[in-house]
Amino acid sequence: MGADVTRSARWLVTRYFEMWNTGDASAADEILSPAWVDHAHPEVAGPDGVRQAVGRIRQARPDLRFTIDAVLGDGDLVAVAGTAGQEAASTRLVWLVRVQDGLLAEMWTYRDTSVLS
């Protein structure tokens, strides 16, 4: 797949993390497959599950922020490098995201254990 898919995947993952940062999950149906699964949180399934989770998490941790440092790859599989947490205590993470039919379909989360300066 070409550059259009890469741009689309980049836009999709950016919108996904914006939902978590703002608490506005109204884009869930627009960006997530009805069969969406986050393998780190399999109990959060589909757009409705994500909407509910965003509401719960934002209420419990309103200062939680996700930052995207890079989106790598093209086609239907991309890696997103970034951080999650509060400003003073963020954890470096890598998310592997599968795109199917123009929607986010699956995500795997990995803790970045590399040493970066």
Backbone as ProteinMPNN parsed JSONL, in Angstrom:
{"seq_chain_A": "MGADVTRSARWLVTRYFEMWNTGDASAADEILSPAWVDHAHPEVAGPDGVRQAVGRIRQARPDLRFTIDAVLGDGDLVAVAGTAGQEAASTRLVWLVRVQDGLLAEMWTYRDTSVLS", "coords_chain_A": {"N_chain_A": [[0.842, -1.181, 0.0], [0.358, 2.336, -0.501], [1.544, 5.791, -0.082], [-0.791, 7.208, 0.573], [-2.188, 5.505, 2.293], [-0.4, 5.376, 4.425], [-0.475, 8.045, 5.321], [-3.138, 8.124, 6.055], [-3.186, 6.159, 8.098], [-1.513, 7.415, 9.93], [-3.053, 9.679, 10.498], [-5.292, 8.414, 11.645], [-4.211, 7.152, 13.996], [-3.319, 9.409, 15.338], [-5.735, 10.77, 15.827], [-6.897, 8.845, 17.491], [-5.291, 8.922, 19.851], [-5.715, 11.579, 20.516], [-8.368, 11.474, 21.359], [-8.096, 10.219, 23.835], [-6.526, 12.114, 25.162], [-8.119, 14.418, 25.242], [-10.571, 13.589, 26.159], [-12.796, 13.568, 24.626], [-14.506, 11.368, 22.983], [-15.966, 11.163, 20.676], [-15.179, 10.614, 18.088], [-14.817, 7.916, 17.86], [-16.404, 6.01, 16.384], [-15.769, 6.816, 13.837], [-13.077, 6.238, 13.493], [-12.42, 3.712, 14.497], [-12.581, 0.211, 14.007], [-15.538, -1.823, 14.074], [-14.86, -4.222, 15.221], [-12.715, -3.617, 16.852], [-9.871, -4.227, 18.867], [-7.858, -3.903, 21.685], [-5.039, -5.318, 22.554], [-3.674, -5.12, 24.942], [-5.616, -4.422, 26.652], [-8.027, -6.233, 26.545], [-10.624, -6.241, 27.42], [-11.724, -3.904, 26.602], [-13.518, -3.393, 24.026], [-14.333, -2.7, 20.634], [-15.784, 0.382, 19.281], [-17.676, 1.439, 21.139], [-16.86, 0.366, 23.587], [-14.374, 1.637, 23.809], [-15.172, 4.332, 23.982], [-16.488, 4.273, 26.489], [-14.329, 3.514, 28.138], [-12.54, 5.67, 27.787], [-14.02, 7.708, 29.036], [-14.145, 6.71, 31.712], [-11.385, 6.488, 32.406], [-10.428, 9.102, 31.999], [-11.917, 10.434, 33.938], [-10.903, 9.293, 36.28], [-8.151, 9.8, 36.009], [-7.443, 12.641, 35.135], [-5.196, 14.051, 34.335], [-3.707, 12.414, 32.738], [-1.736, 11.881, 29.89], [-1.068, 11.247, 26.46], [1.616, 11.106, 24.268], [2.768, 11.415, 21.012], [5.703, 10.548, 19.496], [6.729, 9.542, 17.124], [5.491, 8.104, 14.1], [5.797, 5.155, 12.527], [6.3, 3.264, 9.575], [4.268, 1.792, 6.972], [1.315, 1.194, 5.034], [-0.816, -1.377, 6.213], [0.062, -1.765, 8.784], [1.449, -0.135, 11.446], [3.907, 1.426, 13.553], [3.883, 3.166, 16.572], [5.668, 5.41, 18.392], [6.013, 6.72, 21.613], [4.871, 8.412, 24.599], [3.2, 7.784, 27.736], [1.374, 8.968, 30.469], [1.656, 11.071, 33.41], [2.94, 14.418, 33.306], [5.396, 14.613, 34.808], [6.019, 11.974, 35.199], [6.205, 10.011, 32.924], [5.84, 7.119, 30.856], [7.762, 5.48, 28.444], [6.502, 4.156, 25.504], [5.714, 1.767, 22.923], [3.454, 1.383, 20.4], [1.933, -0.981, 18.391], [0.015, -0.942, 15.599], [-2.711, -2.112, 13.762], [-4.263, -1.466, 10.718], [-7.31, -1.739, 9.053], [-9.363, -1.784, 6.276], [-9.477, 1.022, 6.277], [-9.822, 1.718, 8.94], [-8.863, 1.702, 12.426], [-7.924, -1.4, 13.653], [-6.638, -3.235, 15.403], [-4.506, -3.196, 18.321], [-1.328, -3.408, 19.85], [0.608, -3.077, 22.769], [3.776, -2.084, 23.866], [6.306, -1.795, 26.26], [8.855, 0.555, 26.066], [12.029, -0.317, 26.393], [14.491, 0.502, 25.653], [17.556, 2.361, 25.868], [17.659, 5.675, 25.646], [19.155, 8.812, 24.877]], "CA_chain_A": [[0.0, 0.0, 0.0], [1.197, 3.498, -0.734], [1.631, 6.933, 0.832], [-2.11, 7.603, 1.05], [-2.526, 4.665, 3.433], [0.443, 5.813, 5.522], [-1.039, 9.301, 5.832], [-4.386, 7.758, 6.699], [-2.858, 5.487, 9.355], [-0.983, 8.465, 10.814], [-4.197, 10.482, 10.93], [-6.112, 7.588, 12.526], [-3.611, 6.99, 15.325], [-3.313, 10.727, 15.974], [-7.099, 10.986, 16.339], [-7.112, 7.91, 18.597], [-4.678, 9.436, 21.074], [-6.405, 12.832, 20.848], [-9.555, 11.121, 22.149], [-7.665, 9.958, 25.215], [-6.013, 13.351, 25.769], [-9.166, 15.424, 25.422], [-11.764, 13.012, 26.759], [-13.871, 13.603, 23.632], [-14.406, 10.119, 22.228], [-16.997, 11.161, 19.638], [-14.604, 10.125, 16.823], [-14.579, 6.472, 17.94], [-17.023, 5.305, 15.253], [-15.121, 7.264, 12.607], [-11.695, 5.771, 13.371], [-12.233, 2.357, 15.013], [-13.359, -0.894, 13.458], [-16.487, -2.393, 15.037], [-14.188, -5.354, 15.863], [-11.505, -3.097, 17.498], [-9.37, -4.864, 20.077], [-6.578, -3.461, 22.229], [-4.585, -6.55, 23.182], [-3.254, -4.828, 26.313], [-6.857, -4.25, 27.413], [-9.028, -6.915, 25.718], [-11.973, -5.961, 27.917], [-12.185, -2.692, 25.918], [-13.732, -3.859, 22.654], [-15.18, -1.903, 19.762], [-15.867, 1.822, 19.535], [-18.433, 1.748, 22.351], [-15.983, 0.047, 24.711], [-13.36, 2.695, 23.906], [-15.846, 5.526, 24.508], [-16.686, 4.081, 27.923], [-13.023, 3.506, 28.8], [-12.027, 7.048, 27.791], [-14.741, 8.415, 30.095], [-13.712, 6.209, 33.035], [-9.976, 6.808, 32.66], [-10.293, 10.568, 32.115], [-12.476, 10.825, 35.23], [-9.982, 8.843, 37.319], [-6.805, 10.364, 35.814], [-7.61, 13.722, 34.162], [-3.905, 14.572, 33.887], [-3.056, 11.428, 31.881], [-1.491, 12.373, 28.536], [-0.345, 10.427, 25.498], [2.394, 11.913, 23.34], [3.314, 10.669, 19.88], [7.003, 11.038, 19.035], [6.926, 9.125, 15.733], [4.67, 7.05, 13.512], [6.705, 4.477, 11.613], [5.751, 2.198, 8.767], [3.279, 2.157, 5.967], [0.362, 0.131, 4.787], [-1.815, -1.696, 7.222], [0.683, -1.981, 10.078], [2.331, 0.979, 11.795], [4.39, 1.506, 14.927], [3.79, 4.506, 17.142], [6.535, 5.569, 19.554], [5.581, 7.877, 22.384], [4.828, 8.288, 26.052], [1.906, 7.842, 28.413], [1.493, 9.242, 31.895], [1.623, 12.473, 33.799], [4.111, 15.143, 32.802], [6.623, 14.31, 35.54], [6.263, 10.533, 35.275], [5.699, 9.348, 31.728], [6.465, 5.862, 30.458], [7.964, 5.353, 26.996], [5.793, 3.001, 24.978], [5.593, 1.579, 21.484], [2.185, 0.754, 20.039], [1.856, -1.551, 17.054], [-1.393, -0.757, 15.26], [-3.127, -2.652, 12.471], [-5.351, -0.748, 10.05], [-8.029, -2.594, 8.108], [-10.483, -1.099, 5.628], [-9.479, 2.439, 6.627], [-10.122, 1.914, 10.358], [-7.978, 1.016, 13.35], [-8.515, -2.706, 13.937], [-5.992, -3.882, 16.548], [-3.33, -2.51, 18.861], [-0.498, -4.071, 20.84], [1.393, -2.081, 23.487], [5.05, -2.573, 24.376], [7.091, -0.835, 27.015], [10.136, 0.818, 25.413], [13.09, -0.515, 27.383], [15.772, 0.952, 25.105], [18.157, 3.499, 26.55], [17.795, 6.809, 24.736], [19.598, 10.034, 25.543]], "C_chain_A": [[0.88, 1.234, 0.0], [1.086, 4.586, 0.305], [0.273, 7.364, 1.366], [-2.517, 6.799, 2.277], [-1.701, 5.066, 4.64], [-0.111, 7.079, 6.148], [-2.326, 9.0, 6.586], [-4.127, 7.085, 8.046], [-2.341, 6.499, 10.368], [-2.135, 9.304, 11.371], [-5.054, 9.703, 11.928], [-5.508, 7.46, 13.92], [-3.532, 8.321, 16.063], [-4.681, 11.026, 16.581], [-7.384, 10.084, 17.537], [-6.539, 8.473, 19.897], [-5.24, 10.8, 21.473], [-7.651, 12.553, 21.679], [-9.183, 10.927, 23.607], [-7.192, 11.238, 25.894], [-7.107, 14.367, 26.069], [-10.373, 14.893, 26.179], [-12.956, 13.019, 25.821], [-13.719, 12.389, 22.723], [-15.447, 10.031, 21.12], [-16.479, 10.635, 18.293], [-14.455, 8.606, 16.796], [-15.169, 5.715, 16.755], [-16.346, 5.63, 13.929], [-13.748, 6.624, 12.4], [-11.476, 4.321, 13.779], [-13.141, 1.357, 14.315], [-14.372, -1.357, 14.503], [-15.872, -3.575, 15.812], [-12.896, -4.931, 16.57], [-11.162, -3.902, 18.74], [-8.004, -4.276, 20.416], [-6.071, -4.647, 23.044], [-4.04, -6.338, 24.59], [-4.464, -4.709, 27.239], [-8.0, -4.908, 26.643], [-10.467, -6.699, 26.194], [-12.574, -4.706, 27.275], [-12.311, -3.024, 24.432], [-14.669, -2.932, 21.9], [-15.224, -0.431, 20.145], [-16.601, 2.169, 20.833], [-17.602, 1.468, 23.599], [-14.917, 1.107, 24.915], [-13.983, 3.972, 24.463], [-16.029, 5.43, 26.022], [-15.362, 4.148, 28.679], [-12.435, 4.907, 28.864], [-12.708, 7.835, 28.906], [-14.279, 8.007, 31.482], [-12.293, 6.664, 33.366], [-9.777, 8.31, 32.835], [-10.851, 11.06, 33.449], [-11.506, 10.464, 36.359], [-8.611, 9.512, 37.231], [-6.867, 11.489, 34.777], [-6.297, 14.294, 33.635], [-3.123, 13.568, 33.035], [-2.926, 11.989, 30.465], [-0.709, 11.347, 27.735], [0.353, 11.371, 24.53], [2.928, 11.006, 22.246], [4.63, 11.326, 19.468], [7.228, 10.704, 17.56], [5.897, 8.072, 15.358], [5.522, 6.438, 12.417], [5.978, 3.39, 10.84], [4.774, 2.725, 7.746], [2.334, 0.982, 5.784], [-0.56, -0.104, 5.961], [-1.234, -1.977, 8.599], [1.663, -0.852, 10.345], [2.754, 0.85, 13.248], [4.33, 2.958, 15.361], [4.675, 4.526, 18.382], [6.097, 6.814, 20.3], [5.625, 7.61, 23.875], [3.384, 8.323, 26.542], [2.165, 8.097, 29.887], [1.283, 10.704, 32.193], [2.945, 13.107, 33.4], [5.404, 14.724, 33.496], [6.973, 12.826, 35.519], [5.642, 9.812, 34.089], [6.499, 8.083, 31.437], [6.587, 5.838, 28.939], [7.311, 4.053, 26.551], [5.912, 2.954, 23.463], [4.283, 0.833, 21.257], [2.306, 0.24, 18.61], [0.374, -1.579, 16.707], [-1.667, -1.311, 13.864], [-4.334, -1.87, 11.974], [-5.989, -1.702, 9.05], [-9.234, -1.826, 7.578], [-10.615, 0.352, 6.082], [-9.81, 2.742, 8.073], [-9.066, 1.212, 11.205], [-8.652, -0.277, 13.777], [-7.949, -3.358, 15.195], [-4.821, -3.05, 17.016], [-2.663, -3.392, 19.908], [0.381, -2.999, 21.465], [2.637, -2.74, 24.072], [5.754, -1.468, 25.139], [8.441, -0.693, 26.332], [11.229, 0.733, 26.46], [14.453, -0.095, 26.85], [16.267, 2.17, 25.882], [18.375, 4.592, 25.505], [18.29, 8.014, 25.509], [18.906, 11.222, 24.972]], "O_chain_A": [[2.024, 1.184, 0.452], [0.609, 4.363, 1.417], [0.184, 7.84, 2.497], [-3.124, 7.341, 3.201], [-2.214, 5.1, 5.758], [-0.208, 7.178, 7.371], [-2.57, 9.57, 7.649], [-4.786, 7.41, 9.033], [-2.702, 6.439, 11.543], [-2.181, 9.599, 12.566], [-5.494, 10.256, 12.936], [-6.207, 7.639, 14.917], [-3.665, 8.357, 17.286], [-4.771, 11.483, 17.72], [-8.037, 10.505, 18.492], [-7.22, 8.498, 20.922], [-5.24, 11.14, 22.656], [-7.963, 13.306, 22.602], [-9.872, 11.413, 24.505], [-7.435, 11.426, 27.086], [-7.019, 15.098, 27.056], [-11.119, 15.668, 26.777], [-14.025, 12.527, 26.182], [-12.898, 12.388, 21.806], [-15.776, 8.933, 20.671], [-17.28, 10.248, 17.442], [-14.002, 8.061, 15.789], [-14.496, 4.861, 16.177], [-16.35, 4.814, 13.007], [-13.298, 6.48, 11.263], [-10.443, 3.745, 13.44], [-14.316, 1.628, 14.066], [-14.092, -1.29, 15.7], [-16.309, -3.889, 16.919], [-12.058, -5.783, 16.864], [-12.027, -4.219, 19.556], [-7.123, -4.165, 19.564], [-6.615, -4.947, 24.107], [-3.954, -7.295, 25.36], [-4.349, -4.874, 28.453], [-8.869, -4.201, 26.133], [-11.414, -6.949, 25.449], [-13.776, -4.464, 27.383], [-11.34, -2.947, 23.68], [-15.661, -2.444, 22.443], [-14.751, -0.048, 21.215], [-16.197, 3.086, 21.547], [-17.634, 2.241, 24.556], [-14.584, 1.447, 26.05], [-13.391, 4.625, 25.322], [-15.76, 6.387, 26.749], [-15.282, 4.768, 29.74], [-11.886, 5.295, 29.895], [-12.039, 8.556, 29.646], [-14.046, 8.862, 32.336], [-12.028, 7.16, 34.461], [-9.039, 8.741, 33.721], [-10.316, 12.005, 34.029], [-11.315, 11.249, 37.287], [-7.978, 9.766, 38.255], [-6.393, 11.314, 33.654], [-6.285, 14.952, 32.595], [-1.988, 13.847, 32.649], [-3.892, 12.51, 29.907], [0.183, 10.673, 28.25], [-0.251, 12.322, 24.034], [3.481, 9.943, 22.53], [4.666, 12.51, 19.133], [7.842, 11.482, 16.831], [5.486, 7.258, 16.185], [5.925, 7.129, 11.481], [5.138, 2.681, 11.393], [4.494, 3.921, 7.665], [2.554, -0.097, 6.333], [-1.023, 0.83, 6.614], [-1.967, -2.388, 9.499], [2.595, -0.633, 9.571], [2.057, 0.248, 14.065], [4.683, 3.863, 14.604], [4.461, 3.752, 19.315], [5.837, 7.85, 19.687], [6.317, 6.709, 24.347], [2.483, 8.817, 25.864], [3.07, 7.508, 30.479], [0.803, 11.472, 31.359], [3.941, 12.416, 33.184], [6.412, 14.502, 32.826], [8.116, 12.46, 35.796], [4.661, 9.084, 34.243], [7.689, 8.002, 31.742], [5.627, 6.141, 28.23], [7.533, 2.993, 27.137], [6.176, 3.964, 22.811], [4.042, -0.217, 21.852], [2.743, 0.971, 17.721], [-0.429, -2.166, 17.432], [-0.945, -1.015, 12.911], [-5.296, -1.644, 12.708], [-5.296, -2.384, 8.295], [-10.025, -1.286, 8.35], [-11.725, 0.856, 6.254], [-10.057, 3.898, 8.416], [-8.447, 0.245, 10.76], [-9.804, -0.27, 14.211], [-8.69, -3.966, 15.968], [-4.215, -2.303, 16.247], [-3.322, -4.029, 20.73], [0.852, -2.103, 20.766], [2.567, -3.804, 24.688], [5.784, -0.323, 24.69], [9.104, -1.69, 26.047], [11.346, 1.609, 27.316], [15.467, -0.308, 27.514], [15.48, 2.907, 26.474], [19.185, 4.437, 24.591], [17.901, 8.224, 26.658], [19.151, 12.347, 25.408]]}, "name": "protein", "num_of_chains": 1, "seq": "MGADVTRSARWLVTRYFEMWNTGDASAADEILSPAWVDHAHPEVAGPDGVRQAVGRIRQARPDLRFTIDAVLGDGDLVAVAGTAGQEAASTRLVWLVRVQDGLLAEMWTYRDTSVLS"}
